[in-house]
Amino acid sequence: MDEAANDNSGPAVKRRCPICSRAASPEFKPFCSKRCADVDLHRWLGEGYRVPVALDDDMRDSPDPE
Ligand SMILES: [Zn+2]
């Protein structure tokens, strides 16, 4: 219980995951997790990055599972 869990007085500015804006993990920086790194990777590889157009009815306000 000695951990400095305060993200207010950190010595270094924590990077934020460009995908979900969470604190980045040193392992996957600048992302927070492999999942987000994957998402970004797919954006680059996803020739054109198809944007779903019909997410108005079903996933209009999808709640975050977390
Ligand atoms: Zn993330």
N, CA, C, O and the ligand as a Tripos MOL2 file, in Angstrom:
@<TRIPOS>MOLECULE
protein
  265   263    67     0     0
PROTEIN
NO_CHARGES

@<TRIPOS>ATOM
      1 N           0.8360   -1.2030    0.0000 N.3       1 MET1
      2 CA          0.0000    0.0000    0.0000 C.3       1 MET1
      3 C           0.8600    1.2390    0.0000 C.2       1 MET1
      4 O           0.5200    2.2840    0.5550 O.2       1 MET1
      5 N           1.9770    1.0700   -0.6420 N.am      2 ASP2
      6 CA          2.9120    2.1850   -0.6900 C.3       2 ASP2
      7 C           2.9720    2.7770   -2.0940 C.2       2 ASP2
      8 O           3.7050    3.7280   -2.3650 O.2       2 ASP2
      9 N           2.2100    2.2070   -2.9340 N.am      3 GLU3
     10 CA          2.2730    2.6310   -4.3260 C.3       3 GLU3
     11 C           1.7510    4.0430   -4.5260 C.2       3 GLU3
     12 O           0.7310    4.4350   -3.9600 O.2       3 GLU3
     13 N           2.4440    4.7650   -5.3090 N.am      4 ALA4
     14 CA          1.9940    6.1110   -5.6090 C.3       4 ALA4
     15 C           0.9500    6.0610   -6.7160 C.2       4 ALA4
     16 O           1.2560    6.1540   -7.9040 O.2       4 ALA4
     17 N          -0.2370    5.9160   -6.2950 N.am      5 ALA5
     18 CA         -1.2970    5.7370   -7.2780 C.3       5 ALA5
     19 C          -1.8950    7.0650   -7.7120 C.2       5 ALA5
     20 O          -2.8830    7.1130   -8.4460 O.2       5 ALA5
     21 N          -1.3010    8.0990   -7.2610 N.am      6 ASN6
     22 CA         -1.8260    9.4100   -7.6340 C.3       6 ASN6
     23 C          -1.3420    9.7980   -9.0280 C.2       6 ASN6
     24 O          -0.1420    9.9310   -9.2710 O.2       6 ASN6
     25 N          -2.2610    9.9690   -9.8990 N.am      7 ASP7
     26 CA         -1.8510   10.3660  -11.2410 C.3       7 ASP7
     27 C          -1.7620   11.8840  -11.3340 C.2       7 ASP7
     28 O          -1.7020   12.4630  -12.4190 O.2       7 ASP7
     29 N          -1.7580   12.4820  -10.2020 N.am      8 ASN8
     30 CA         -1.6910   13.9390  -10.1860 C.3       8 ASN8
     31 C          -0.2700   14.4280   -9.9600 C.2       8 ASN8
     32 O           0.1200   15.4920  -10.4390 O.2       8 ASN8
     33 N           0.4830   13.6500   -9.2370 N.am      9 SER9
     34 CA          1.8300   14.1000   -8.8930 C.3       9 SER9
     35 C           2.8960   13.1820   -9.4800 C.2       9 SER9
     36 O           3.9320   12.9340   -8.8640 O.2       9 SER9
     37 N           2.6310   12.6970  -10.6490 N.am     10 GLY10
     38 CA          3.6220   11.8300  -11.2940 C.3      10 GLY10
     39 C           4.8110   12.6270  -11.7530 C.2      10 GLY10
     40 O           4.6630   13.7810  -12.1540 O.2      10 GLY10
     41 N           5.9790   12.0450  -11.7040 N.am     11 PRO11
     42 CA          7.2120   12.7210  -12.1110 C.3      11 PRO11
     43 C           7.2160   13.0030  -13.6090 C.2      11 PRO11
     44 O           7.6780   14.0570  -14.0470 O.2      11 PRO11
     45 N           6.7150   12.0850  -14.3690 N.am     12 ALA12
     46 CA          6.6810   12.2530  -15.8170 C.3      12 ALA12
     47 C           5.2340   12.3650  -16.2850 C.2      12 ALA12
     48 O           4.3150   11.7800  -15.7110 O.2      12 ALA12
     49 N           5.0780   13.1240  -17.3250 N.am     13 VAL13
     50 CA          3.7280   13.2690  -17.8650 C.3      13 VAL13
     51 C           3.3050   11.9680  -18.5270 C.2      13 VAL13
     52 O           3.9580   11.4650  -19.4410 O.2      13 VAL13
     53 N           2.2390   11.4620  -18.0580 N.am     14 LYS14
     54 CA          1.7750   10.2010  -18.6270 C.3      14 LYS14
     55 C           1.1630   10.4150  -20.0000 C.2      14 LYS14
     56 O           0.3450   11.3070  -20.2300 O.2      14 LYS14
     57 N           1.5990    9.5590  -20.8850 N.am     15 ARG15
     58 CA          1.0140    9.6220  -22.2210 C.3      15 ARG15
     59 C          -0.3660    9.0130  -22.1850 C.2      15 ARG15
     60 O          -0.6760    8.1440  -21.3710 O.2      15 ARG15
     61 N          -1.1510    9.4820  -23.0630 N.am     16 ARG16
     62 CA         -2.4890    8.9180  -23.1250 C.3      16 ARG16
     63 C          -2.6820    8.1480  -24.4060 C.2      16 ARG16
     64 O          -2.2160    8.5420  -25.4750 O.2      16 ARG16
     65 N          -3.3640    7.0660  -24.2730 N.am     17 CYS17
     66 CA         -3.6470    6.2340  -25.4260 C.3      17 CYS17
     67 C          -4.4690    7.0350  -26.4330 C.2      17 CYS17
     68 O          -5.5290    7.5610  -26.0940 O.2      17 CYS17
     69 N          -3.9780    7.1290  -27.6740 N.am     18 PRO18
     70 CA         -4.6910    7.8930  -28.7000 C.3      18 PRO18
     71 C          -5.9990    7.2280  -29.0900 C.2      18 PRO18
     72 O          -6.8480    7.8380  -29.7400 O.2      18 PRO18
     73 N          -6.1510    5.9980  -28.6960 N.am     19 ILE19
     74 CA         -7.3700    5.2890  -29.0680 C.3      19 ILE19
     75 C          -8.4670    5.5040  -28.0510 C.2      19 ILE19
     76 O          -9.5890    5.8730  -28.3980 O.2      19 ILE19
     77 N          -8.1410    5.2730  -26.8020 N.am     20 CYS20
     78 CA         -9.1960    5.3450  -25.7920 C.3      20 CYS20
     79 C          -8.8880    6.3700  -24.7120 C.2      20 CYS20
     80 O          -9.6570    6.5350  -23.7650 O.2      20 CYS20
     81 N          -7.7590    7.0580  -24.8550 N.am     21 SER21
     82 CA         -7.4230    8.1540  -23.9450 C.3      21 SER21
     83 C          -7.0960    7.6930  -22.5330 C.2      21 SER21
     84 O          -7.1040    8.4810  -21.5870 O.2      21 SER21
     85 N          -6.8110    6.4220  -22.4120 N.am     22 ARG22
     86 CA         -6.3890    5.9770  -21.0870 C.3      22 ARG22
     87 C          -4.8870    6.1660  -20.9480 C.2      22 ARG22
     88 O          -4.1980    6.4880  -21.9150 O.2      22 ARG22
     89 N          -4.4040    5.9680  -19.7680 N.am     23 ALA23
     90 CA         -2.9660    6.0730  -19.5550 C.3      23 ALA23
     91 C          -2.2550    4.9980  -20.3610 C.2      23 ALA23
     92 O          -2.6280    3.8250  -20.3420 O.2      23 ALA23
     93 N          -1.2460    5.4250  -21.0510 N.am     24 ALA24
     94 CA         -0.5320    4.4810  -21.9070 C.3      24 ALA24
     95 C           0.3320    3.5490  -21.0750 C.2      24 ALA24
     96 O           0.8440    3.9140  -20.0170 O.2      24 ALA24
     97 N           0.4730    2.3640  -21.5760 N.am     25 SER25
     98 CA          1.3350    1.4020  -20.9070 C.3      25 SER25
     99 C           2.7050    1.4070  -21.5540 C.2      25 SER25
    100 O           2.8130    1.4270  -22.7800 O.2      25 SER25
    101 N           3.7490    1.3900  -20.7470 N.am     26 PRO26
    102 CA          5.1150    1.4200  -21.2890 C.3      26 PRO26
    103 C           5.3600    0.2560  -22.2360 C.2      26 PRO26
    104 O           6.2230    0.3130  -23.1120 O.2      26 PRO26
    105 N           4.5950   -0.7790  -22.0430 N.am     27 GLU27
    106 CA          4.7820   -1.9610  -22.8770 C.3      27 GLU27
    107 C           4.2080   -1.7580  -24.2660 C.2      27 GLU27
    108 O           4.7090   -2.2930  -25.2560 O.2      27 GLU27
    109 N           3.1620   -0.9860  -24.3100 N.am     28 PHE28
    110 CA          2.4690   -0.8320  -25.5920 C.3      28 PHE28
    111 C           2.3970    0.6110  -26.0290 C.2      28 PHE28
    112 O           1.6160    0.9710  -26.9100 O.2      28 PHE28
    113 N           3.2070    1.4190  -25.4160 N.am     29 LYS29
    114 CA          3.1000    2.8370  -25.7180 C.3      29 LYS29
    115 C           3.2470    3.1070  -27.2140 C.2      29 LYS29
    116 O           3.9660    2.3890  -27.9080 O.2      29 LYS29
    117 N           2.5920    4.1020  -27.6910 N.am     30 PRO30
    118 CA          1.8300    5.0580  -26.8770 C.3      30 PRO30
    119 C           0.4200    4.5890  -26.5480 C.2      30 PRO30
    120 O          -0.4450    5.3870  -26.1880 O.2      30 PRO30
    121 N           0.2070    3.3150  -26.6750 N.am     31 PHE31
    122 CA         -1.1460    2.8200  -26.4090 C.3      31 PHE31
    123 C          -1.2340    2.2480  -25.0050 C.2      31 PHE31
    124 O          -0.2250    2.0930  -24.3180 O.2      31 PHE31
    125 N          -2.4260    1.9450  -24.5990 N.am     32 CYS32
    126 CA         -2.6260    1.4660  -23.2390 C.3      32 CYS32
    127 C          -2.6030   -0.0490  -23.1990 C.2      32 CYS32
    128 O          -2.3960   -0.6510  -22.1460 O.2      32 CYS32
    129 N          -2.8130   -0.6490  -24.3350 N.am     33 SER33
    130 CA         -2.8820   -2.1020  -24.3480 C.3      33 SER33
    131 C          -2.6520   -2.6030  -25.7640 C.2      33 SER33
    132 O          -2.6360   -1.8340  -26.7250 O.2      33 SER33
    133 N          -2.4780   -3.8920  -25.8650 N.am     34 LYS34
    134 CA         -2.2520   -4.4590  -27.1820 C.3      34 LYS34
    135 C          -3.4870   -4.2640  -28.0560 C.2      34 LYS34
    136 O          -3.4040   -4.1120  -29.2740 O.2      34 LYS34
    137 N          -4.5910   -4.2760  -27.4080 N.am     35 ARG35
    138 CA         -5.8330   -4.1370  -28.1420 C.3      35 ARG35
    139 C          -5.8880   -2.7920  -28.8620 C.2      35 ARG35
    140 O          -6.2420   -2.7120  -30.0380 O.2      35 ARG35
    141 N          -5.5380   -1.7650  -28.1460 N.am     36 CYS36
    142 CA         -5.5910   -0.4420  -28.7520 C.3      36 CYS36
    143 C          -4.4990   -0.3110  -29.8020 C.2      36 CYS36
    144 O          -4.7020    0.3180  -30.8400 O.2      36 CYS36
    145 N          -3.3550   -0.8970  -29.5370 N.am     37 ALA37
    146 CA         -2.2870   -0.8750  -30.5320 C.3      37 ALA37
    147 C          -2.7640   -1.5750  -31.7910 C.2      37 ALA37
    148 O          -2.4410   -1.1770  -32.9110 O.2      37 ALA37
    149 N          -3.5210   -2.6030  -31.5840 N.am     38 ASP38
    150 CA         -4.0650   -3.3530  -32.7120 C.3      38 ASP38
    151 C          -5.0540   -2.5060  -33.4960 C.2      38 ASP38
    152 O          -5.0620   -2.4990  -34.7270 O.2      38 ASP38
    153 N          -5.8590   -1.8170  -32.7720 N.am     39 VAL39
    154 CA         -6.8610   -0.9750  -33.4120 C.3      39 VAL39
    155 C          -6.1940    0.0500  -34.3090 C.2      39 VAL39
    156 O          -6.6180    0.2910  -35.4390 O.2      39 VAL39
    157 N          -5.1410    0.6440  -33.7750 N.am     40 ASP40
    158 CA         -4.4320    1.6480  -34.5510 C.3      40 ASP40
    159 C          -3.7670    1.0200  -35.7580 C.2      40 ASP40
    160 O          -3.7580    1.5860  -36.8510 O.2      40 ASP40
    161 N          -3.2180   -0.1460  -35.5410 N.am     41 LEU41
    162 CA         -2.5490   -0.8360  -36.6320 C.3      41 LEU41
    163 C          -3.5330   -1.1190  -37.7570 C.2      41 LEU41
    164 O          -3.2250   -0.9640  -38.9390 O.2      41 LEU41
    165 N          -4.7000   -1.5310  -37.3600 N.am     42 HIS42
    166 CA         -5.7020   -1.8550  -38.3730 C.3      42 HIS42
    167 C          -6.1440   -0.6060  -39.1260 C.2      42 HIS42
    168 O          -6.5450   -0.6590  -40.2880 O.2      42 HIS42
    169 N          -6.0590    0.4880  -38.4380 N.am     43 ARG43
    170 CA         -6.4270    1.7320  -39.1200 C.3      43 ARG43
    171 C          -5.4590    2.0080  -40.2550 C.2      43 ARG43
    172 O          -5.8280    2.4800  -41.3300 O.2      43 ARG43
    173 N          -4.2090    1.6910  -39.9680 N.am     44 TRP44
    174 CA         -3.1900    1.9510  -40.9840 C.3      44 TRP44
    175 C          -3.2650    0.9190  -42.0890 C.2      44 TRP44
    176 O          -3.1350    1.2320  -43.2720 O.2      44 TRP44
    177 N          -3.4740   -0.3010  -41.6790 N.am     45 LEU45
    178 CA         -3.4750   -1.3660  -42.6770 C.3      45 LEU45
    179 C          -4.8080   -1.4860  -43.3820 C.2      45 LEU45
    180 O          -4.9060   -2.0290  -44.4820 O.2      45 LEU45
    181 N          -5.8100   -0.9790  -42.7420 N.am     46 GLY46
    182 CA         -7.1550   -1.1350  -43.3040 C.3      46 GLY46
    183 C          -7.3960   -0.1960  -44.4590 C.2      46 GLY46
    184 O          -8.2160    0.7190  -44.3780 O.2      46 GLY46
    185 N          -6.6920   -0.4250  -45.5080 N.am     47 GLU47
    186 CA         -6.7850    0.3690  -46.7240 C.3      47 GLU47
    187 C          -8.0640    1.2010  -46.8270 C.2      47 GLU47
    188 O          -9.1000    0.7340  -47.3000 O.2      47 GLU47
    189 N          -7.9560    2.4260  -46.3780 N.am     48 GLY48
    190 CA         -9.1120    3.2970  -46.4920 C.3      48 GLY48
    191 C          -9.9310    3.3370  -45.2150 C.2      48 GLY48
    192 O         -10.7300    4.2500  -45.0050 O.2      48 GLY48
    193 N          -9.7290    2.3540  -44.3750 N.am     49 TYR49
    194 CA        -10.4350    2.3200  -43.1030 C.3      49 TYR49
    195 C         -11.9280    2.5230  -43.2930 C.2      49 TYR49
    196 O         -12.4530    3.6270  -43.1520 O.2      49 TYR49
    197 N         -12.5760    1.4510  -43.6080 N.am     50 ARG50
    198 CA        -14.0230    1.5350  -43.8540 C.3      50 ARG50
    199 C         -14.7480    2.0660  -42.6190 C.2      50 ARG50
    200 O         -14.6570    1.5240  -41.5180 O.2      50 ARG50
    201 N         -15.4260    3.0890  -42.8500 N.am     51 VAL51
    202 CA        -16.2020    3.6490  -41.7510 C.3      51 VAL51
    203 C         -17.6230    3.1100  -41.8010 C.2      51 VAL51
    204 O         -18.3300    3.2660  -42.7970 O.2      51 VAL51
    205 N         -18.0110    2.4980  -40.7500 N.am     52 PRO52
    206 CA        -19.3770    1.9730  -40.7000 C.3      52 PRO52
    207 C         -20.3890    3.1030  -40.7690 C.2      52 PRO52
    208 O         -20.3310    4.0680  -40.0070 O.2      52 PRO52
    209 N         -21.2870    2.9590  -41.6760 N.am     53 VAL53
    210 CA        -22.2250    4.0530  -41.9060 C.3      53 VAL53
    211 C         -23.5330    3.8410  -41.1690 C.2      53 VAL53
    212 O         -24.2140    4.7880  -40.7770 O.2      53 VAL53
    213 N         -23.8590    2.5870  -40.9940 N.am     54 ALA54
    214 CA        -25.1970    2.2930  -40.4620 C.3      54 ALA54
    215 C         -25.1570    1.9500  -38.9880 C.2      54 ALA54
    216 O         -25.6910    0.9250  -38.5630 O.2      54 ALA54
    217 N         -24.5260    2.8050  -38.2170 N.am     55 LEU55
    218 CA        -24.6030    2.5240  -36.7840 C.3      55 LEU55
    219 C         -25.4450    3.5950  -36.1210 C.2      55 LEU55
    220 O         -24.9790    4.3920  -35.3070 O.2      55 LEU55
    221 N         -26.6560    3.5740  -36.4970 N.am     56 ASP56
    222 CA        -27.5500    4.5870  -35.9680 C.3      56 ASP56
    223 C         -28.6880    3.9560  -35.1850 C.2      56 ASP56
    224 O         -29.1670    4.4960  -34.1880 O.2      56 ASP56
    225 N         -29.0980    2.8060  -35.6680 N.am     57 ASP57
    226 CA        -30.2260    2.1590  -35.0090 C.3      57 ASP57
    227 C         -29.7960    1.2940  -33.8350 C.2      57 ASP57
    228 O         -30.2840    1.4280  -32.7130 O.2      57 ASP57
    229 N         -28.8660    0.4040  -34.1410 N.am     58 ASP58
    230 CA        -28.4960   -0.5790  -33.1220 C.3      58 ASP58
    231 C         -27.5170   -0.0380  -32.0990 C.2      58 ASP58
    232 O         -27.7460   -0.1120  -30.8920 O.2      58 ASP58
    233 N         -26.4210    0.5060  -32.6060 N.am     59 MET59
    234 CA        -25.3770    0.9170  -31.6780 C.3      59 MET59
    235 C         -25.3480    2.4300  -31.5320 C.2      59 MET59
    236 O         -24.2960    3.0640  -31.6120 O.2      59 MET59
    237 N         -26.4680    2.9580  -31.3270 N.am     60 ARG60
    238 CA        -26.5040    4.4110  -31.2470 C.3      60 ARG60
    239 C         -25.7740    4.8880  -29.9920 C.2      60 ARG60
    240 O         -25.0390    5.8760  -30.0220 O.2      60 ARG60
    241 N         -25.9790    4.2010  -28.9380 N.am     61 ASP61
    242 CA        -25.3590    4.6180  -27.6860 C.3      61 ASP61
    243 C         -24.8720    3.3950  -26.9150 C.2      61 ASP61
    244 O         -25.3160    3.1110  -25.8020 O.2      61 ASP61
    245 N         -23.9550    2.6920  -27.5410 N.am     62 SER62
    246 CA        -23.4760    1.4690  -26.9130 C.3      62 SER62
    247 C         -22.7470    1.7890  -25.6080 C.2      62 SER62
    248 O         -21.8200    2.5980  -25.5840 O.2      62 SER62
    249 N         -23.1630    1.1660  -24.5660 N.am     63 PRO63
    250 CA        -22.5160    1.3870  -23.2660 C.3      63 PRO63
    251 C         -21.1730    0.7030  -23.1780 C.2      63 PRO63
    252 O         -20.9520   -0.3560  -23.7650 O.2      63 PRO63
    253 N         -20.2990    1.3150  -22.4500 N.am     64 ASP64
    254 CA        -18.9860    0.7230  -22.2760 C.3      64 ASP64
    255 C         -19.0690   -0.4510  -21.3000 C.2      64 ASP64
    256 O         -19.5490   -0.3030  -20.1760 O.2      64 ASP64
    257 N         -18.6010   -1.6070  -21.7380 N.am     65 PRO65
    258 CA        -18.6820   -2.8080  -20.8820 C.3      65 PRO65
    259 C         -17.8840   -2.6950  -19.6020 C.2      65 PRO65
    260 O         -17.9950   -3.5260  -18.7010 O.2      65 PRO65
    261 N         -17.0820   -1.6580  -19.5400 N.am     66 GLU66
    262 CA        -16.3070   -1.5380  -18.3200 C.3      66 GLU66
    263 C         -16.9940   -0.5980  -17.3480 C.2      66 GLU66
    264 O         -16.4880   -0.3660  -16.2500 O.2      66 GLU66
    265 ZN         -6.2590    2.4160  -25.2290 Zn       67 ZN67
@<TRIPOS>BOND
     1     1     2 1
     2     2     3 1
     3     3     4 2
     4     3     5 am
     5     5     6 1
     6     6     7 1
     7     7     8 2
     8     7     9 am
     9     9    10 1
    10    10    11 1
    11    11    12 2
    12    11    13 am
    13    13    14 1
    14    14    15 1
    15    15    16 2
    16    15    17 am
    17    17    18 1
    18    18    19 1
    19    19    20 2
    20    19    21 am
    21    21    22 1
    22    22    23 1
    23    23    24 2
    24    23    25 am
    25    25    26 1
    26    26    27 1
    27    27    28 2
    28    27    29 am
    29    29    30 1
    30    30    31 1
    31    31    32 2
    32    31    33 am
    33    33    34 1
    34    34    35 1
    35    35    36 2
    36    35    37 am
    37    37    38 1
    38    38    39 1
    39    39    40 2
    40    39    41 am
    41    41    42 1
    42    42    43 1
    43    43    44 2
    44    43    45 am
    45    45    46 1
    46    46    47 1
    47    47    48 2
    48    47    49 am
    49    49    50 1
    50    50    51 1
    51    51    52 2
    52    51    53 am
    53    53    54 1
    54    54    55 1
    55    55    56 2
    56    55    57 am
    57    57    58 1
    58    58    59 1
    59    59    60 2
    60    59    61 am
    61    61    62 1
    62    62    63 1
    63    63    64 2
    64    63    65 am
    65    65    66 1
    66    66    67 1
    67    67    68 2
    68    67    69 am
    69    69    70 1
    70    70    71 1
    71    71    72 2
    72    71    73 am
    73    73    74 1
    74    74    75 1
    75    75    76 2
    76    75    77 am
    77    77    78 1
    78    78    79 1
    79    79    80 2
    80    79    81 am
    81    81    82 1
    82    82    83 1
    83    83    84 2
    84    83    85 am
    85    85    86 1
    86    86    87 1
    87    87    88 2
    88    87    89 am
    89    89    90 1
    90    90    91 1
    91    91    92 2
    92    91    93 am
    93    93    94 1
    94    94    95 1
    95    95    96 2
    96    95    97 am
    97    97    98 1
    98    98    99 1
    99    99   100 2
   100    99   101 am
   101   101   102 1
   102   102   103 1
   103   103   104 2
   104   103   105 am
   105   105   106 1
   106   106   107 1
   107   107   108 2
   108   107   109 am
   109   109   110 1
   110   110   111 1
   111   111   112 2
   112   111   113 am
   113   113   114 1
   114   114   115 1
   115   115   116 2
   116   115   117 am
   117   117   118 1
   118   118   119 1
   119   119   120 2
   120   119   121 am
   121   121   122 1
   122   122   123 1
   123   123   124 2
   124   123   125 am
   125   125   126 1
   126   126   127 1
   127   127   128 2
   128   127   129 am
   129   129   130 1
   130   130   131 1
   131   131   132 2
   132   131   133 am
   133   133   134 1
   134   134   135 1
   135   135   136 2
   136   135   137 am
   137   137   138 1
   138   138   139 1
   139   139   140 2
   140   139   141 am
   141   141   142 1
   142   142   143 1
   143   143   144 2
   144   143   145 am
   145   145   146 1
   146   146   147 1
   147   147   148 2
   148   147   149 am
   149   149   150 1
   150   150   151 1
   151   151   152 2
   152   151   153 am
   153   153   154 1
   154   154   155 1
   155   155   156 2
   156   155   157 am
   157   157   158 1
   158   158   159 1
   159   159   160 2
   160   159   161 am
   161   161   162 1
   162   162   163 1
   163   163   164 2
   164   163   165 am
   165   165   166 1
   166   166   167 1
   167   167   168 2
   168   167   169 am
   169   169   170 1
   170   170   171 1
   171   171   172 2
   172   171   173 am
   173   173   174 1
   174   174   175 1
   175   175   176 2
   176   175   177 am
   177   177   178 1
   178   178   179 1
   179   179   180 2
   180   179   181 am
   181   181   182 1
   182   182   183 1
   183   183   184 2
   184   183   185 am
   185   185   186 1
   186   186   187 1
   187   187   188 2
   188   187   189 am
   189   189   190 1
   190   190   191 1
   191   191   192 2
   192   191   193 am
   193   193   194 1
   194   194   195 1
   195   195   196 2
   196   195   197 am
   197   197   198 1
   198   198   199 1
   199   199   200 2
   200   199   201 am
   201   201   202 1
   202   202   203 1
   203   203   204 2
   204   203   205 am
   205   205   206 1
   206   206   207 1
   207   207   208 2
   208   207   209 am
   209   209   210 1
   210   210   211 1
   211   211   212 2
   212   211   213 am
   213   213   214 1
   214   214   215 1
   215   215   216 2
   216   215   217 am
   217   217   218 1
   218   218   219 1
   219   219   220 2
   220   219   221 am
   221   221   222 1
   222   222   223 1
   223   223   224 2
   224   223   225 am
   225   225   226 1
   226   226   227 1
   227   227   228 2
   228   227   229 am
   229   229   230 1
   230   230   231 1
   231   231   232 2
   232   231   233 am
   233   233   234 1
   234   234   235 1
   235   235   236 2
   236   235   237 am
   237   237   238 1
   238   238   239 1
   239   239   240 2
   240   239   241 am
   241   241   242 1
   242   242   243 1
   243   243   244 2
   244   243   245 am
   245   245   246 1
   246   246   247 1
   247   247   248 2
   248   247   249 am
   249   249   250 1
   250   250   251 1
   251   251   252 2
   252   251   253 am
   253   253   254 1
   254   254   255 1
   255   255   256 2
   256   255   257 am
   257   257   258 1
   258   258   259 1
   259   259   260 2
   260   259   261 am
   261   261   262 1
   262   262   263 1
   263   263   264 2
@<TRIPOS>SUBSTRUCTURE
     1 MET1         2 RESIDUE 1 A MET
     2 ASP2         6 RESIDUE 1 A ASP
     3 GLU3        10 RESIDUE 1 A GLU
     4 ALA4        14 RESIDUE 1 A ALA
     5 ALA5        18 RESIDUE 1 A ALA
     6 ASN6        22 RESIDUE 1 A ASN
     7 ASP7        26 RESIDUE 1 A ASP
     8 ASN8        30 RESIDUE 1 A ASN
     9 SER9        34 RESIDUE 1 A SER
    10 GLY10       38 RESIDUE 1 A GLY
    11 PRO11       42 RESIDUE 1 A PRO
    12 ALA12       46 RESIDUE 1 A ALA
    13 VAL13       50 RESIDUE 1 A VAL
    14 LYS14       54 RESIDUE 1 A LYS
    15 ARG15       58 RESIDUE 1 A ARG
    16 ARG16       62 RESIDUE 1 A ARG
    17 CYS17       66 RESIDUE 1 A CYS
    18 PRO18       70 RESIDUE 1 A PRO
    19 ILE19       74 RESIDUE 1 A ILE
    20 CYS20       78 RESIDUE 1 A CYS
    21 SER21       82 RESIDUE 1 A SER
    22 ARG22       86 RESIDUE 1 A ARG
    23 ALA23       90 RESIDUE 1 A ALA
    24 ALA24       94 RESIDUE 1 A ALA
    25 SER25       98 RESIDUE 1 A SER
    26 PRO26      102 RESIDUE 1 A PRO
    27 GLU27      106 RESIDUE 1 A GLU
    28 PHE28      110 RESIDUE 1 A PHE
    29 LYS29      114 RESIDUE 1 A LYS
    30 PRO30      118 RESIDUE 1 A PRO
    31 PHE31      122 RESIDUE 1 A PHE
    32 CYS32      126 RESIDUE 1 A CYS
    33 SER33      130 RESIDUE 1 A SER
    34 LYS34      134 RESIDUE 1 A LYS
    35 ARG35      138 RESIDUE 1 A ARG
    36 CYS36      142 RESIDUE 1 A CYS
    37 ALA37      146 RESIDUE 1 A ALA
    38 ASP38      150 RESIDUE 1 A ASP
    39 VAL39      154 RESIDUE 1 A VAL
    40 ASP40      158 RESIDUE 1 A ASP
    41 LEU41      162 RESIDUE 1 A LEU
    42 HIS42      166 RESIDUE 1 A HIS
    43 ARG43      170 RESIDUE 1 A ARG
    44 TRP44      174 RESIDUE 1 A TRP
    45 LEU45      178 RESIDUE 1 A LEU
    46 GLY46      182 RESIDUE 1 A GLY
    47 GLU47      186 RESIDUE 1 A GLU
    48 GLY48      190 RESIDUE 1 A GLY
    49 TYR49      194 RESIDUE 1 A TYR
    50 ARG50      198 RESIDUE 1 A ARG
    51 VAL51      202 RESIDUE 1 A VAL
    52 PRO52      206 RESIDUE 1 A PRO
    53 VAL53      210 RESIDUE 1 A VAL
    54 ALA54      214 RESIDUE 1 A ALA
    55 LEU55      218 RESIDUE 1 A LEU
    56 ASP56      222 RESIDUE 1 A ASP
    57 ASP57      226 RESIDUE 1 A ASP
    58 ASP58      230 RESIDUE 1 A ASP
    59 MET59      234 RESIDUE 1 A MET
    60 ARG60      238 RESIDUE 1 A ARG
    61 ASP61      242 RESIDUE 1 A ASP
    62 SER62      246 RESIDUE 1 A SER
    63 PRO63      250 RESIDUE 1 A PRO
    64 ASP64      254 RESIDUE 1 A ASP
    65 PRO65      258 RESIDUE 1 A PRO
    66 GLU66      262 RESIDUE 1 A GLU
    67 ZN67       265 GROUP 0 **** ****
